[in-house]
């Protein structure tokens, strides 16, 4: 009863098809990463699932409740961290969380302890007693995330929660998300950080131009490339163009790595053996000093999956704001 299910969601803004038949499901206690380039339909999907917008057609259920017919019940069951943080700047962080706890009907005798636990979990420290108006962007973001956790919601929607967070805060957030999933909460996460999706997601849905173009575990999506990433370090500078020309003869399009003498490319399983490629480079007068072969990252898999999808900008709508 704590999962998410949507079927054939469609949404049109003017002449733009923002969602074109989006369907997916998330089981209770699982983390789903909803990935896509800007304008792919991620925020529109989250708005519909959190009752902030309605689909033109299709259906969705959150925590066992229909998002249209039982919208009030859905709002009671969810926590939302939106892209834009909306917090009263005159309250302290502690006061803000106390207010949210009251609005979410957390019993009075539990409010203080729950607020204190969340402030410690997200490393707010003494800053929680200062007015929010003096917070940095990262501190405001952590407070907003903590607010979405108040009341132990059955379903969490986290729309790019790592924005403005430093690596230390991001690591603490990842632990907090994973802990809630382990405790039975369902989490839908949108993110531009593929490392975040790889670390947290049990399942991934990739959107492009309002359509689902791929689903699977992070491991399954990496295997979509059907090959391995090769990093060649050339022994001498100035041979990059010659090496690239030799590789292109095998229909391989290399890119330059962090330094110009490093070439990166995907070696497909259907392509020539790596040994044959190295022999051709050597015969062409190109010396290789180092070779690294590794599995594709989720970032590379995402680029591979979306490179042919035409991105249509998602029209501007009201900013996605959290509501208690």
C-alpha positions as CSV (number, residue, x, y, z in Angstrom):
1,X,0.0,0.0,0.0
2,X,3.0,2.3,0.2
3,X,4.1,2.2,-3.4
4,X,3.6,4.3,-6.5
5,X,1.9,3.2,-9.8
6,X,1.1,5.3,-12.8
7,X,-0.4,4.2,-16.1
8,X,-0.3,6.1,-19.4
9,X,0.1,9.6,-18.0
10,X,-0.4,12.3,-20.6
11,X,-0.1,16.0,-20.1
12,X,-0.1,18.8,-22.8
13,X,0.8,22.4,-22.2
14,X,-0.4,24.4,-25.2
15,X,1.2,22.7,-28.3
16,X,3.8,20.9,-26.2
17,X,3.3,17.2,-25.2
18,X,5.0,17.2,-21.7
19,X,4.1,13.6,-20.9
20,X,3.2,11.1,-23.6
21,X,2.0,7.8,-22.0
22,X,4.3,7.5,-19.0
23,X,3.9,4.3,-17.0
24,X,6.0,2.8,-14.2
25,X,5.6,1.4,-10.7
26,X,7.6,1.5,-7.5
27,X,7.2,-1.2,-4.8
28,X,7.0,-0.4,-1.1
29,X,10.4,0.1,0.5
30,X,12.2,0.7,-2.8
31,X,14.0,3.7,-4.3
32,X,13.3,4.7,-7.9
33,X,15.4,7.2,-9.7
34,X,13.6,9.1,-12.4
35,X,16.2,10.4,-14.8
36,X,16.0,12.6,-17.8
37,X,17.5,15.7,-19.4
38,X,16.0,19.1,-18.7
39,X,12.6,19.2,-20.3
40,X,12.1,15.4,-20.3
41,X,9.0,15.5,-18.1
42,X,10.4,14.6,-14.7
43,X,9.0,17.6,-12.8
44,X,5.6,17.3,-14.6
45,X,5.5,13.6,-13.4
46,X,6.3,14.6,-9.8
47,X,3.7,17.3,-9.9
48,X,1.0,14.9,-11.0
49,X,2.0,12.2,-8.4
50,X,2.0,14.8,-5.6
51,X,-1.4,16.2,-6.6
52,X,0.0,19.6,-7.5
53,X,-1.2,19.1,-11.1
54,X,-3.6,16.8,-12.9
55,X,-2.9,14.6,-16.0
56,X,-5.0,15.1,-19.1
57,X,-5.4,11.3,-19.2
58,X,-4.0,8.2,-17.5
59,X,-4.1,7.3,-13.9
60,X,-1.9,7.2,-10.8
61,X,-2.0,5.8,-7.3
62,X,0.3,6.7,-4.5
63,X,0.2,4.8,-1.2
64,X,-2.8,2.9,-2.5
65,X,-4.8,6.1,-3.1
66,X,-5.9,7.6,-6.4
67,X,-4.1,11.0,-6.9
68,X,-7.3,12.6,-8.2
69,X,-10.2,11.1,-6.4
70,X,-8.3,10.7,-3.1
71,X,-5.9,13.6,-3.3
72,X,-6.2,14.6,0.4
73,X,-5.3,11.1,1.4
74,X,-2.3,11.1,-0.9
75,X,-1.1,14.4,0.6
76,X,-1.3,12.9,4.1
77,X,0.8,10.0,3.0
78,X,3.7,11.8,1.3
79,X,6.7,13.9,2.0
80,X,8.0,16.3,-0.7
81,X,11.3,18.0,-1.3
82,X,10.7,20.3,-4.2
83,X,13.3,22.0,-6.5
84,X,12.6,25.4,-5.0
85,X,12.9,25.8,-1.2
86,X,10.1,27.8,0.4
87,X,10.8,28.6,4.1
88,X,9.8,31.5,6.4
89,X,13.0,33.4,6.7
90,X,12.0,34.8,10.1
91,X,11.7,31.4,11.8
92,X,14.6,29.4,13.2
93,X,15.3,26.0,11.6
94,X,14.0,24.3,14.8
95,X,10.8,26.4,14.8
96,X,10.2,25.6,11.1
97,X,10.4,21.9,11.7
98,X,8.2,22.2,14.8
99,X,5.6,24.0,12.7
100,X,5.7,21.3,10.0
101,X,5.4,18.6,12.6
102,X,2.3,20.4,14.0
103,X,0.7,20.7,10.5
104,X,1.4,17.0,9.8
105,X,-0.4,16.1,13.1
106,X,2.7,14.6,14.8
107,X,1.6,14.0,18.4
108,X,2.7,16.8,20.7
109,X,4.7,14.4,22.9
110,X,6.8,13.2,19.9
111,X,7.4,16.5,18.1
112,X,10.5,17.6,20.0
113,X,12.3,14.3,19.8
114,X,11.5,13.9,16.1
115,X,12.7,17.4,15.3
116,X,15.9,16.9,17.3
117,X,16.6,13.6,15.6
118,X,16.2,15.0,12.1
119,X,18.4,18.0,12.9
120,X,21.2,15.7,14.1
121,X,20.7,13.3,11.2
122,X,21.2,16.1,8.6
123,X,24.0,17.8,10.6
124,X,22.2,21.1,11.3
125,X,23.9,21.6,14.6
126,X,23.7,25.0,16.3
127,X,22.5,26.6,13.1
128,X,19.0,25.2,13.8
129,X,18.6,27.9,16.5
130,X,19.4,30.7,14.0
131,X,16.9,32.4,11.8
132,X,16.5,30.8,8.3
133,X,17.1,34.2,6.6
134,X,20.8,33.9,7.4
135,X,21.2,30.3,6.1
136,X,23.3,29.4,3.1
137,X,21.7,27.7,0.2
138,X,23.0,24.3,1.4
139,X,21.6,24.8,4.9
140,X,18.2,25.8,3.5
141,X,18.2,22.7,1.4
142,X,19.0,20.4,4.3
143,X,16.2,22.0,6.3
144,X,13.8,21.5,3.5
145,X,14.7,17.9,3.2
146,X,14.3,17.4,7.0
147,X,10.8,18.9,6.7
148,X,9.8,16.3,4.1
149,X,10.9,13.6,6.5
150,X,8.6,14.8,9.3
151,X,5.9,12.4,10.3
152,X,7.6,9.4,8.7
153,X,5.7,9.6,5.4
154,X,5.0,6.3,3.6
155,X,6.1,7.8,0.3
156,X,8.9,10.4,-0.3
157,X,9.3,12.5,-3.4
158,X,12.7,14.1,-3.6
159,X,13.1,16.4,-6.7
160,X,16.8,16.9,-7.2
161,X,17.5,17.0,-3.4
162,X,21.3,17.2,-3.7
163,X,21.2,20.7,-5.3
164,X,23.4,23.1,-3.3
165,X,24.7,20.3,-1.1
166,X,28.4,19.8,-0.5
167,X,29.9,16.3,-0.7
168,X,29.7,15.7,3.1
169,X,26.1,16.8,3.3
170,X,25.2,14.7,0.2
171,X,26.7,11.6,1.8
172,X,24.6,12.1,4.9
173,X,21.5,12.6,2.8
174,X,22.2,9.4,0.9
175,X,22.4,7.5,4.2
176,X,19.1,9.1,5.4
177,X,17.3,8.1,2.2
178,X,18.6,4.6,2.3
179,X,17.6,4.3,6.0
180,X,14.0,5.3,5.2
181,X,13.7,2.8,2.3
182,X,15.0,0.1,4.6
183,X,12.3,1.1,7.1
184,X,9.6,0.6,4.5
185,X,9.2,4.0,2.9
186,X,8.9,4.3,-0.9
187,X,11.2,6.9,-2.5
188,X,11.0,8.6,-5.9
189,X,14.1,10.5,-6.6
190,X,14.9,12.8,-9.5
191,X,18.5,13.8,-9.9
192,X,21.1,15.1,-12.3
193,X,23.8,13.2,-10.4
194,X,24.2,9.8,-12.0
195,X,26.5,8.7,-9.1
196,X,23.6,9.4,-6.8
197,X,21.1,7.3,-8.8
198,X,23.7,4.5,-9.0
199,X,24.3,4.6,-5.2
200,X,20.7,4.7,-4.1
201,X,18.3,3.4,-6.8
202,X,16.8,-0.1,-6.8
203,X,15.3,0.7,-10.1
204,X,15.7,3.5,-12.7
205,X,13.3,5.0,-15.2
206,X,14.7,7.2,-18.0
207,X,12.5,9.8,-19.6
208,X,13.0,11.7,-22.9
209,X,10.5,14.0,-24.5
210,X,7.8,12.9,-22.1
211,X,8.2,9.2,-22.8
212,X,9.8,6.3,-20.9
213,X,12.8,5.2,-23.1
214,X,14.4,2.8,-20.6
215,X,13.8,1.0,-17.3
216,X,15.8,-1.4,-15.2
217,X,18.3,-1.6,-12.4
218,X,21.4,0.6,-12.6
219,X,23.4,-2.6,-13.5
220,X,20.9,-3.5,-16.3
221,X,21.1,0.0,-17.8
222,X,24.9,-0.1,-17.8
223,X,24.7,-3.3,-19.8
224,X,22.6,-1.5,-22.5
225,X,25.8,-0.2,-23.9
226,X,26.7,-3.8,-24.8
227,X,30.4,-3.2,-24.5
228,X,33.2,-1.8,-22.3
229,X,34.8,1.6,-22.0
230,X,38.4,1.7,-23.0
231,X,40.8,4.5,-22.0
232,X,44.0,4.6,-24.0
233,X,47.0,6.7,-22.8
234,X,49.3,7.6,-25.7
235,X,53.0,7.5,-25.1
236,X,53.6,10.7,-27.0
237,X,51.7,13.9,-27.4
238,X,50.8,15.0,-30.9
239,X,49.6,11.6,-32.0
240,X,46.0,12.1,-31.0
241,X,44.7,12.8,-34.6
242,X,46.6,9.9,-36.1
243,X,45.2,7.5,-33.4
244,X,41.7,8.9,-33.9
245,X,41.9,8.2,-37.6
246,X,43.0,4.6,-37.1
247,X,40.2,4.0,-34.6
248,X,37.6,5.6,-36.9
249,X,38.5,3.1,-39.6
250,X,36.9,0.5,-37.3
251,X,33.9,2.8,-36.8
252,X,35.1,3.9,-33.3
253,X,34.7,7.5,-32.4
254,X,37.1,8.4,-29.6
255,X,36.8,11.4,-27.3
256,X,39.6,13.1,-25.4
257,X,39.9,12.4,-21.7
258,X,41.1,14.7,-18.9
259,X,44.4,15.2,-20.8
260,X,44.8,15.3,-24.6
261,X,46.9,12.1,-24.8
262,X,44.1,10.1,-23.3
263,X,41.5,8.7,-25.7
264,X,38.2,7.2,-24.5
265,X,35.9,5.1,-26.6
266,X,33.3,2.3,-26.2
267,X,34.4,-1.1,-27.5
268,X,31.2,-2.9,-28.5
269,X,31.0,-6.7,-28.1
270,X,30.3,-6.9,-31.8
271,X,33.4,-4.8,-32.6
272,X,37.0,-5.8,-33.3
273,X,39.0,-7.3,-30.4
274,X,41.0,-4.9,-28.3
275,X,44.3,-6.7,-29.2
276,X,43.6,-6.1,-32.9
277,X,43.0,-2.4,-32.3
278,X,46.3,-2.1,-30.3
279,X,48.2,-3.9,-33.1
280,X,46.8,-1.5,-35.7
281,X,47.8,1.5,-33.6
282,X,51.3,0.2,-33.3
283,X,51.5,-0.6,-37.0
284,X,50.4,3.0,-37.7
285,X,53.2,4.4,-35.5
286,X,51.1,5.2,-32.5
287,X,52.6,4.0,-29.2
288,X,50.3,3.3,-26.3
289,X,51.6,3.5,-22.8
290,X,48.6,2.4,-20.8
291,X,45.2,0.7,-21.4
292,X,42.3,0.7,-19.0
293,X,39.2,-1.4,-19.7
294,X,36.2,-0.9,-17.4
295,X,32.4,-1.3,-17.3
296,X,30.4,1.8,-18.4
297,X,29.2,4.1,-15.7
298,X,25.5,5.0,-15.3
299,X,26.4,8.5,-16.6
300,X,27.7,6.9,-19.8
301,X,24.7,4.6,-20.0
302,X,22.4,7.6,-19.6
303,X,24.1,9.5,-22.4
304,X,24.0,6.4,-24.6
305,X,20.3,5.9,-24.1
306,X,19.3,9.6,-24.6
307,X,21.7,10.7,-27.4
308,X,19.2,10.0,-30.1
309,X,16.2,11.4,-28.3
310,X,15.2,14.9,-29.4
311,X,14.8,17.0,-26.3
312,X,11.7,19.3,-26.3
313,X,11.9,21.9,-23.5
314,X,9.3,21.4,-20.9
315,X,7.1,24.5,-20.7
316,X,7.3,26.7,-17.7
317,X,4.7,25.9,-15.1
318,X,4.3,27.0,-11.5
319,X,7.4,26.2,-9.5
320,X,7.1,22.9,-7.7
321,X,6.6,23.8,-4.1
322,X,6.3,21.6,-1.1
323,X,3.0,21.7,0.8
324,X,2.6,20.3,4.3
